[in-house]
Amino acid sequence: MEEARKLRTILYPLARDIRNLSTFVTNINNVLQADAQRFAVGAPVGLLSIRNSVRSLNKNTRAMKEVNDLALQESSVAASLAEATGNTLLRPALQLNLLARNVKPQVDRTYSGVLRVEGYLNPVFVFMAALIPVVESMQSDVRTLDDKLTLFKKAVSRLADQELTSGLSGEAEAQLELLIPQFSVIEQETSDISAQVGLLMGKMNRLSELSSKLEILLRMSAALDGSLTELVPAMAVLKNLSVVLNQAQRQFEPQGQSLETRVAEAVAGLKLPPDTLLQLETRLAQQVDRYIIPIVQPLQDLAEQLRPRMPSTHELNGLESTLVAQSNRFGSINKLMTRLFANLERVIAQVNQATHAA
């Protein structure tokens, strides 16, 4: 009888298909989740990194817009009172108000550019979020099965050698004969699953190419992270100043007390350093020059380039449904293979026990 040798001729191509499947699933997972690698030339980042960068850009550019709008709104009172009273401490408010007014179009364009990019990419991000759990589960199952199959290949090879030299018991041969057609079906099914996932991996190259063109978003996001830390405390000071100046402007003027006097007393009461508003204006100008102006046009260009390159929702749904279907098929195969491996393990244990007893 040659049952062990027949089983060996099935397990080896099965192991090859499992390794191929592992490669395909890993590559798909890289398209979704690969981290940025500084020195890996030509290795695009995963879509997850792109999504995180877009979210960070959204948060930071929105915060910059809010800061600039707040600076424009709150400095207007100080600017008007600086003109009316000639208070030297408030003069920088005129410059701050003018700066906030001048950069507002660029700041608003930057934020709207991020929103456009995010809107175009949102279907891909939804697709990615749905696919990652499926790919991770399948990848874990394939790895586990690959490790298990490696062990059984060695054990079956020993059975085949023993079959050639001293033969196997009739009971062992009979049990192996029952397992062979089931493993044969599994090998054919696994081969087809591997081929289908390989085709899917090829179709996802378009998403990989897309992510490689979006790496500029990672650099933009990294530059903007933490850029507002210097502005926020200064904006709080400006807001407090605005509240006090509004109160001074609305107060009923007592006899003999001028607006200039009320404003001077209000500013003195806050105990502001003389260059507070000047520092705020300088910091805001620096943030805009360093982080906003350099990305205004690139964001607009990127949004225009994305529109024709984006895969359709129908295409993304097709990719998702294909992988889910193959994952379900592999799940069924994995359960059946687990049961067959348990039966094979019993045969191997019986043969080993009989050999040791002999």
C-alpha positions as a Markdown table, in Angstrom:
| # | Residue | x | y | z |
|---|---|---|---|---|
| 1 | Met | 0.0 | 0.0 | 0.0 |
| 2 | Glu | 1.1 | 3.6 | -0.7 |
| 3 | Glu | -1.3 | 5.6 | 1.3 |
| 4 | Ala | 1.3 | 7.6 | 3.3 |
| 5 | Arg | 3.1 | 8.5 | 0.1 |
| 6 | Lys | -0.1 | 9.5 | -1.6 |
| 7 | Leu | -0.9 | 11.7 | 1.4 |
| 8 | Arg | 2.5 | 13.3 | 1.2 |
| 9 | Thr | 2.0 | 14.2 | -2.5 |
| 10 | Ile | -1.1 | 16.1 | -1.4 |
| 11 | Leu | 0.3 | 17.9 | 1.6 |
| 12 | Tyr | 3.2 | 19.4 | -0.2 |
| 13 | Pro | 1.2 | 21.3 | -2.8 |
| 14 | Leu | -1.3 | 22.2 | -0.1 |
| 15 | Ala | 1.6 | 23.7 | 1.9 |
| 16 | Arg | 2.7 | 25.7 | -1.2 |
| 17 | Asp | -0.9 | 27.0 | -1.6 |
| 18 | Ile | -1.0 | 28.0 | 2.0 |
| 19 | Arg | 2.3 | 29.9 | 1.7 |
| 20 | Asn | 1.1 | 31.7 | -1.4 |
| 21 | Leu | -2.1 | 32.6 | 0.4 |
| 22 | Ser | -0.1 | 33.9 | 3.3 |
| 23 | Thr | 1.9 | 36.1 | 1.0 |
| 24 | Phe | -1.2 | 37.4 | -0.8 |
| 25 | Val | -3.0 | 38.2 | 2.5 |
| 26 | Thr | 0.1 | 39.9 | 4.0 |
| 27 | Asn | 0.5 | 42.1 | 0.9 |
| 28 | Ile | -3.2 | 43.1 | 1.1 |
| 29 | Asn | -2.7 | 43.9 | 4.8 |
| 30 | Asn | 0.3 | 46.0 | 3.9 |
| 31 | Val | -1.8 | 48.0 | 1.4 |
| 32 | Leu | -4.1 | 48.7 | 4.4 |
| 33 | Gln | -1.8 | 49.1 | 7.3 |
| 34 | Ala | 1.9 | 49.4 | 6.4 |
| 35 | Asp | 3.7 | 51.9 | 8.5 |
| 36 | Ala | 5.8 | 54.6 | 6.9 |
| 37 | Gln | 9.4 | 53.4 | 6.5 |
| 38 | Arg | 11.9 | 56.2 | 6.1 |
| 39 | Phe | 14.5 | 54.2 | 4.1 |
| 40 | Ala | 12.2 | 51.8 | 2.3 |
| 41 | Val | 12.4 | 53.3 | -1.2 |
| 42 | Gly | 9.3 | 52.5 | -3.2 |
| 43 | Ala | 7.4 | 51.0 | -0.3 |
| 44 | Pro | 4.1 | 53.0 | 0.0 |
| 45 | Val | 2.5 | 53.5 | 3.3 |
| 46 | Gly | -0.8 | 51.8 | 4.2 |
| 47 | Leu | -4.2 | 53.5 | 3.9 |
| 48 | Leu | -4.5 | 53.6 | 7.7 |
| 49 | Ser | -1.5 | 55.9 | 7.9 |
| 50 | Ile | -3.1 | 58.1 | 5.3 |
| 51 | Arg | -6.4 | 58.2 | 7.2 |
| 52 | Asn | -4.7 | 59.1 | 10.4 |
| 53 | Ser | -2.7 | 61.9 | 8.7 |
| 54 | Val | -5.9 | 63.3 | 7.1 |
| 55 | Arg | -7.7 | 63.3 | 10.5 |
| 56 | Ser | -4.7 | 65.1 | 12.1 |
| 57 | Leu | -4.6 | 67.6 | 9.3 |
| 58 | Asn | -8.4 | 68.2 | 9.7 |
| 59 | Lys | -7.9 | 68.8 | 13.4 |
| 60 | Asn | -4.9 | 71.1 | 13.1 |
| 61 | Thr | -6.1 | 73.2 | 10.2 |
| 62 | Arg | -9.5 | 73.6 | 11.8 |
| 63 | Ala | -7.8 | 74.7 | 15.0 |
| 64 | Met | -5.7 | 77.2 | 13.1 |
| 65 | Lys | -8.8 | 78.5 | 11.4 |
| 66 | Glu | -10.5 | 78.9 | 14.8 |
| 67 | Val | -7.5 | 80.6 | 16.3 |
| 68 | Asn | -7.3 | 83.1 | 13.4 |
| 69 | Asp | -11.0 | 83.8 | 13.5 |
| 70 | Leu | -10.7 | 84.4 | 17.2 |
| 71 | Ala | -7.7 | 86.7 | 16.8 |
| 72 | Leu | -9.7 | 88.6 | 14.2 |
| 73 | Gln | -12.8 | 88.9 | 16.3 |
| 74 | Glu | -11.1 | 89.6 | 19.7 |
| 75 | Ser | -8.5 | 92.0 | 18.3 |
| 76 | Ser | -11.1 | 94.2 | 16.6 |
| 77 | Val | -12.2 | 95.8 | 19.9 |
| 78 | Ala | -8.6 | 96.4 | 21.0 |
| 79 | Ala | -7.8 | 97.8 | 17.5 |
| 80 | Ser | -10.7 | 100.2 | 17.5 |
| 81 | Leu | -9.9 | 101.4 | 21.1 |
| 82 | Ala | -6.2 | 101.8 | 20.1 |
| 83 | Glu | -7.3 | 104.1 | 17.3 |
| 84 | Ala | -9.7 | 106.0 | 19.6 |
| 85 | Thr | -7.5 | 106.4 | 22.6 |
| 86 | Gly | -3.9 | 106.2 | 21.3 |
| 87 | Asn | -3.0 | 103.6 | 24.0 |
| 88 | Thr | 0.5 | 102.4 | 23.1 |
| 89 | Leu | -0.1 | 98.9 | 24.7 |
| 90 | Leu | -3.0 | 98.4 | 22.3 |
| 91 | Arg | -1.3 | 99.5 | 19.1 |
| 92 | Pro | 0.0 | 96.0 | 18.2 |
| 93 | Ala | -3.7 | 95.0 | 18.1 |
| 94 | Leu | -4.0 | 97.0 | 14.9 |
| 95 | Gln | -1.3 | 94.9 | 13.3 |
| 96 | Leu | -2.7 | 91.7 | 14.7 |
| 97 | Asn | -6.2 | 92.6 | 13.4 |
| 98 | Leu | -4.7 | 93.4 | 10.0 |
| 99 | Leu | -2.7 | 90.2 | 9.9 |
| 100 | Ala | -5.6 | 88.0 | 10.9 |
| 101 | Arg | -7.7 | 89.7 | 8.2 |
| 102 | Asn | -5.0 | 89.2 | 5.5 |
| 103 | Val | -4.3 | 85.6 | 6.2 |
| 104 | Lys | -7.9 | 84.5 | 6.7 |
| 105 | Pro | -8.4 | 83.6 | 3.0 |
| 106 | Gln | -5.3 | 81.3 | 3.0 |
| 107 | Val | -6.2 | 79.7 | 6.3 |
| 108 | Asp | -9.8 | 79.1 | 5.1 |
| 109 | Arg | -8.5 | 77.7 | 1.8 |
| 110 | Thr | -6.2 | 75.3 | 3.6 |
| 111 | Tyr | -9.0 | 74.0 | 5.8 |
| 112 | Ser | -11.4 | 73.7 | 2.8 |
| 113 | Gly | -8.6 | 71.8 | 0.9 |
| 114 | Val | -8.3 | 69.3 | 3.7 |
| 115 | Leu | -12.1 | 68.8 | 3.8 |
| 116 | Arg | -12.1 | 68.2 | 0.0 |
| 117 | Val | -9.3 | 65.7 | 0.2 |
| 118 | Glu | -11.0 | 63.9 | 3.1 |
| 119 | Gly | -14.3 | 63.9 | 1.2 |
| 120 | Tyr | -12.7 | 62.2 | -1.8 |
| 121 | Leu | -10.9 | 59.7 | 0.3 |
| 122 | Asn | -13.7 | 58.9 | 2.6 |
| 123 | Pro | -15.1 | 55.9 | 0.6 |
| 124 | Val | -11.6 | 54.4 | 0.6 |
| 125 | Phe | -11.4 | 54.9 | 4.4 |
| 126 | Val | -14.8 | 53.2 | 4.9 |
| 127 | Phe | -13.6 | 50.3 | 2.7 |
| 128 | Met | -10.4 | 50.1 | 4.7 |
| 129 | Ala | -12.1 | 50.0 | 8.1 |
| 130 | Ala | -14.4 | 47.2 | 7.0 |
| 131 | Leu | -11.6 | 45.2 | 5.5 |
| 132 | Ile | -8.9 | 45.3 | 8.2 |
| 133 | Pro | -10.7 | 43.0 | 10.7 |
| 134 | Val | -11.3 | 40.4 | 7.9 |
| 135 | Val | -7.7 | 40.5 | 6.7 |
| 136 | Glu | -6.2 | 40.3 | 10.2 |
| 137 | Ser | -8.4 | 37.3 | 11.1 |
| 138 | Met | -7.6 | 35.6 | 7.8 |
| 139 | Gln | -3.9 | 36.3 | 8.2 |
| 140 | Ser | -3.8 | 34.9 | 11.7 |
| 141 | Asp | -5.7 | 31.7 | 10.6 |
| 142 | Val | -3.4 | 31.2 | 7.6 |
| 143 | Arg | -0.2 | 31.5 | 9.7 |
| 144 | Thr | -1.6 | 29.1 | 12.3 |
| 145 | Leu | -2.4 | 26.6 | 9.6 |
| 146 | Asp | 0.9 | 27.0 | 7.9 |
| 147 | Asp | 2.8 | 26.2 | 11.1 |
| 148 | Lys | 0.5 | 23.2 | 11.7 |
| 149 | Leu | 1.0 | 22.0 | 8.2 |
| 150 | Thr | 4.8 | 22.2 | 8.5 |
| 151 | Leu | 4.7 | 19.8 | 11.4 |
| 152 | Phe | 2.4 | 17.3 | 9.7 |
| 153 | Lys | 4.4 | 17.3 | 6.5 |
| 154 | Lys | 7.4 | 16.1 | 8.5 |
| 155 | Ala | 5.3 | 13.5 | 10.3 |
| 156 | Val | 3.8 | 12.2 | 7.1 |
| 157 | Ser | 7.2 | 12.0 | 5.5 |
| 158 | Arg | 8.3 | 9.8 | 8.3 |
| 159 | Leu | 5.2 | 7.6 | 7.8 |
| 160 | Ala | 6.0 | 7.3 | 4.1 |
| 161 | Asp | 9.6 | 6.3 | 4.9 |
| 162 | Gln | 8.3 | 3.7 | 7.4 |
| 163 | Glu | 5.8 | 2.5 | 4.8 |
| 164 | Leu | 8.6 | 1.8 | 2.4 |
| 165 | Thr | 10.9 | 0.1 | 4.9 |
| 166 | Ser | 8.7 | -1.9 | 7.2 |
| 167 | Gly | 5.2 | -1.1 | 6.2 |
| 168 | Leu | 2.3 | 0.2 | 8.2 |
| 169 | Ser | -0.5 | -1.7 | 9.9 |
| 170 | Gly | -3.6 | -2.5 | 8.0 |
| 171 | Glu | -5.6 | -0.3 | 10.4 |
| 172 | Ala | -3.3 | 2.7 | 9.8 |
| 173 | Glu | -3.5 | 2.2 | 6.0 |
| 174 | Ala | -7.3 | 2.0 | 6.2 |
| 175 | Gln | -7.5 | 5.3 | 8.1 |
| 176 | Leu | -5.1 | 7.0 | 5.8 |
| 177 | Glu | -7.1 | 5.8 | 2.8 |
| 178 | Leu | -10.1 | 7.6 | 4.3 |
| 179 | Leu | -8.2 | 10.8 | 4.8 |
| 180 | Ile | -6.6 | 11.0 | 1.4 |
| 181 | Pro | -9.8 | 12.0 | -0.7 |
| 182 | Gln | -10.7 | 14.6 | 2.0 |
| 183 | Phe | -7.3 | 16.2 | 2.0 |
| 184 | Ser | -7.4 | 16.1 | -1.8 |
| 185 | Val | -10.6 | 18.1 | -1.9 |
| 186 | Ile | -9.1 | 20.5 | 0.6 |
| 187 | Glu | -6.0 | 21.0 | -1.5 |
| 188 | Gln | -8.1 | 21.8 | -4.6 |
| 189 | Glu | -10.3 | 24.3 | -2.6 |
| 190 | Thr | -7.3 | 25.9 | -1.0 |
| 191 | Ser | -5.6 | 26.3 | -4.4 |
| 192 | Asp | -8.6 | 28.1 | -5.7 |
| 193 | Ile | -8.9 | 30.3 | -2.7 |
| 194 | Ser | -5.2 | 31.2 | -3.1 |
| 195 | Ala | -5.7 | 32.0 | -6.8 |
| 196 | Gln | -8.7 | 34.3 | -6.0 |
| 197 | Val | -7.0 | 36.2 | -3.3 |
| 198 | Gly | -3.9 | 36.6 | -5.6 |
| 199 | Leu | -6.2 | 38.2 | -8.2 |
| 200 | Leu | -7.6 | 40.4 | -5.5 |
| 201 | Met | -4.2 | 41.5 | -4.4 |
| 202 | Gly | -3.4 | 42.5 | -8.0 |
| 203 | Lys | -6.6 | 44.6 | -8.1 |
| 204 | Met | -5.6 | 46.4 | -4.9 |
| 205 | Asn | -2.4 | 47.6 | -6.5 |
| 206 | Arg | -4.4 | 50.6 | -7.6 |
| 207 | Leu | -5.0 | 51.5 | -3.9 |
| 208 | Ser | -1.3 | 51.0 | -3.2 |
| 209 | Glu | -0.4 | 53.4 | -6.1 |
| 210 | Leu | -2.9 | 55.8 | -4.6 |
| 211 | Ser | -1.4 | 55.7 | -1.2 |
| 212 | Ser | 2.1 | 56.3 | -2.6 |
| 213 | Lys | 0.9 | 59.5 | -4.1 |
| 214 | Leu | -0.6 | 60.6 | -0.8 |
| 215 | Glu | 2.6 | 60.4 | 1.3 |
| 216 | Ile | 2.8 | 64.2 | 1.1 |
| 217 | Leu | -0.2 | 64.2 | 3.6 |
| 218 | Leu | 2.0 | 62.5 | 6.1 |
| 219 | Arg | 4.6 | 65.2 | 5.9 |
| 220 | Met | 2.0 | 67.9 | 6.1 |
| 221 | Ser | 0.5 | 66.3 | 9.2 |
| 222 | Ala | 3.8 | 65.8 | 10.9 |
| 223 | Ala | 4.7 | 69.5 | 10.3 |
| 224 | Leu | 1.4 | 70.8 | 11.7 |
| 225 | Asp | 1.3 | 68.5 | 14.8 |
| 226 | Gly | 2.1 | 70.7 | 17.8 |
| 227 | Ser | 2.2 | 73.9 | 15.8 |
| 228 | Leu | -0.5 | 75.5 | 17.8 |
| 229 | Thr | 1.0 | 75.0 | 21.3 |
| 230 | Glu | 2.5 | 78.5 | 21.3 |
| 231 | Leu | -0.6 | 80.2 | 20.1 |
| 232 | Val | -3.2 | 78.8 | 22.5 |
| 233 | Pro | -2.0 | 80.4 | 25.7 |
| 234 | Ala | -1.6 | 83.8 | 23.9 |
| 235 | Met | -5.1 | 83.5 | 22.5 |
| 236 | Ala | -6.4 | 83.1 | 26.1 |
| 237 | Val | -4.7 | 86.4 | 27.1 |
| 238 | Leu | -6.2 | 88.1 | 24.0 |
| 239 | Lys | -9.7 | 86.9 | 24.9 |
| 240 | Asn | -9.4 | 88.1 | 28.5 |
| 241 | Leu | -8.2 | 91.5 | 27.2 |
| 242 | Ser | -11.2 | 91.7 | 24.8 |
| 243 | Val | -13.6 | 91.0 | 27.6 |
| 244 | Val | -12.1 | 93.7 | 29.8 |
| 245 | Leu | -12.0 | 96.3 | 26.9 |
| 246 | Asn | -15.6 | 95.5 | 26.0 |
| 247 | Gln | -16.6 | 96.2 | 29.6 |
| 248 | Ala | -14.6 | 99.5 | 29.6 |
| 249 | Gln | -16.2 | 100.6 | 26.3 |
| 250 | Arg | -19.7 | 99.9 | 27.6 |
| 251 | Gln | -19.4 | 101.5 | 31.0 |
| 252 | Phe | -21.2 | 104.6 | 31.8 |
| 253 | Glu | -18.7 | 107.4 | 31.8 |
| 254 | Pro | -18.4 | 109.1 | 35.2 |
| 255 | Gln | -18.0 | 112.8 | 35.2 |
| 256 | Gly | -14.4 | 113.7 | 34.4 |
| 257 | Gln | -13.3 | 110.2 | 33.4 |
| 258 | Ser | -12.5 | 109.8 | 29.7 |
| 259 | Leu | -12.5 | 106.7 | 27.5 |
| 260 | Glu | -8.7 | 106.9 | 27.4 |
| 261 | Thr | -8.6 | 106.8 | 31.2 |
| 262 | Arg | -11.0 | 103.8 | 31.4 |
| 263 | Val | -9.1 | 101.8 | 28.8 |
| 264 | Ala | -5.8 | 102.6 | 30.4 |
| 265 | Glu | -7.1 | 101.4 | 33.8 |
| 266 | Ala | -8.6 | 98.3 | 32.3 |
| 267 | Val | -5.3 | 97.4 | 30.6 |
| 268 | Ala | -3.3 | 98.2 | 33.7 |
| 269 | Gly | -5.6 | 96.0 | 35.7 |
| 270 | Leu | -4.7 | 93.0 | 33.6 |
| 271 | Lys | -1.0 | 93.5 | 34.3 |
| 272 | Leu | -0.1 | 92.5 | 30.7 |
| 273 | Pro | 3.6 | 92.5 | 29.6 |
| 274 | Pro | 4.0 | 95.4 | 27.2 |
| 275 | Asp | 4.8 | 93.1 | 24.2 |
| 276 | Thr | 1.9 | 90.6 | 24.7 |
| 277 | Leu | 0.0 | 91.5 | 21.6 |
| 278 | Leu | 3.1 | 92.0 | 19.6 |
| 279 | Gln | 4.3 | 88.5 | 20.5 |
| 280 | Leu | 0.9 | 87.1 | 19.5 |
| 281 | Glu | 1.0 | 88.8 | 16.2 |
| 282 | Thr | 4.6 | 87.5 | 15.6 |
| 283 | Arg | 3.6 | 83.9 | 16.5 |
| 284 | Leu | 0.5 | 83.9 | 14.4 |
| 285 | Ala | 2.5 | 85.2 | 11.4 |
| 286 | Gln | 5.2 | 82.5 | 12.0 |
| 287 | Gln | 2.6 | 79.8 | 12.1 |
| 288 | Val | 1.0 | 80.9 | 8.9 |
| 289 | Asp | 4.3 | 81.3 | 7.1 |
| 290 | Arg | 5.7 | 78.0 | 8.2 |
| 291 | Tyr | 2.7 | 75.7 | 8.1 |
| 292 | Ile | -0.2 | 77.2 | 6.2 |
| 293 | Ile | 1.2 | 79.0 | 3.2 |
| 294 | Pro | 3.4 | 76.1 | 2.1 |
| 295 | Ile | 0.5 | 73.7 | 1.9 |
| 296 | Val | -2.3 | 75.9 | 0.6 |
| 297 | Gln | -1.7 | 75.2 | -3.1 |
| 298 | Pro | -0.4 | 71.6 | -2.8 |
| 299 | Leu | -3.7 | 70.7 | -1.0 |
| 300 | Gln | -5.7 | 72.3 | -3.8 |
| 301 | Asp | -3.7 | 70.5 | -6.4 |
| 302 | Leu | -4.0 | 67.2 | -4.6 |
| 303 | Ala | -7.7 | 67.5 | -4.3 |
| 304 | Glu | -8.0 | 68.1 | -8.1 |
| 305 | Gln | -5.7 | 65.1 | -8.8 |
| 306 | Leu | -7.6 | 62.8 | -6.5 |
| 307 | Arg | -11.0 | 63.3 | -8.2 |
| 308 | Pro | -10.3 | 61.2 | -11.4 |
| 309 | Arg | -8.0 | 58.7 | -9.6 |
| 310 | Met | -10.5 | 57.6 | -7.0 |
| 311 | Pro | -11.9 | 54.0 | -7.3 |
| 312 | Ser | -15.7 | 54.0 | -7.5 |
| 313 | Thr | -17.8 | 52.8 | -4.5 |
| 314 | His | -19.0 | 49.9 | -6.6 |
| 315 | Glu | -15.4 | 48.9 | -7.3 |
| 316 | Leu | -14.5 | 49.1 | -3.6 |
| 317 | Asn | -17.6 | 47.1 | -2.6 |
| 318 | Gly | -16.6 | 44.4 | -5.1 |
| 319 | Leu | -13.2 | 44.1 | -3.6 |
| 320 | Glu | -14.6 | 43.9 | -0.1 |
| 321 | Ser | -17.2 | 41.3 | -1.0 |
| 322 | Thr | -14.6 | 39.2 | -2.8 |
| 323 | Leu | -12.3 | 39.1 | 0.1 |
| 324 | Val | -15.1 | 38.4 | 2.6 |
| 325 | Ala | -16.3 | 35.5 | 0.4 |
| 326 | Gln | -12.8 | 34.0 | 0.2 |
| 327 | Ser | -12.3 | 34.5 | 3.9 |
| 328 | Asn | -15.5 | 32.6 | 4.6 |
| 329 | Arg | -14.5 | 29.8 | 2.3 |
| 330 | Phe | -11.1 | 29.6 | 4.0 |
| 331 | Gly | -12.8 | 29.6 | 7.4 |
| 332 | Ser | -14.8 | 26.5 | 6.4 |
| 333 | Ile | -11.7 | 24.8 | 5.0 |
| 334 | Asn | -9.8 | 25.7 | 8.2 |
| 335 | Lys | -12.4 | 24.0 | 10.4 |
| 336 | Leu | -12.5 | 20.9 | 8.2 |
| 337 | Met | -8.7 | 20.8 | 8.1 |
| 338 | Thr | -8.5 | 21.1 | 11.9 |
| 339 | Arg | -10.7 | 18.0 | 12.2 |
| 340 | Leu | -8.7 | 16.1 | 9.6 |
| 341 | Phe | -5.4 | 17.0 | 11.3 |
| 342 | Ala | -6.9 | 15.6 | 14.6 |
| 343 | Asn | -7.6 | 12.3 | 12.8 |
| 344 | Leu | -4.2 | 12.3 | 11.2 |
| 345 | Glu | -2.6 | 13.0 | 14.5 |
| 346 | Arg | -4.3 | 9.9 | 16.0 |
| 347 | Val | -3.1 | 7.7 | 13.1 |
| 348 | Ile | 0.5 | 9.0 | 13.6 |
| 349 | Ala | 0.3 | 8.4 | 17.4 |
| 350 | Gln | -1.0 | 4.8 | 16.8 |
| 351 | Val | 1.8 | 4.1 | 14.4 |
| 352 | Asn | 4.4 | 5.5 | 16.8 |
| 353 | Gln | 3.0 | 3.6 | 19.7 |
| 354 | Ala | 3.0 | 0.3 | 17.7 |
| 355 | Thr | 6.6 | 1.0 | 16.5 |
| 356 | His | 7.9 | 1.6 | 20.0 |
| 357 | Ala | 6.0 | -1.5 | 21.3 |
| 358 | Ala | 7.7 | -3.6 | 18.6 |
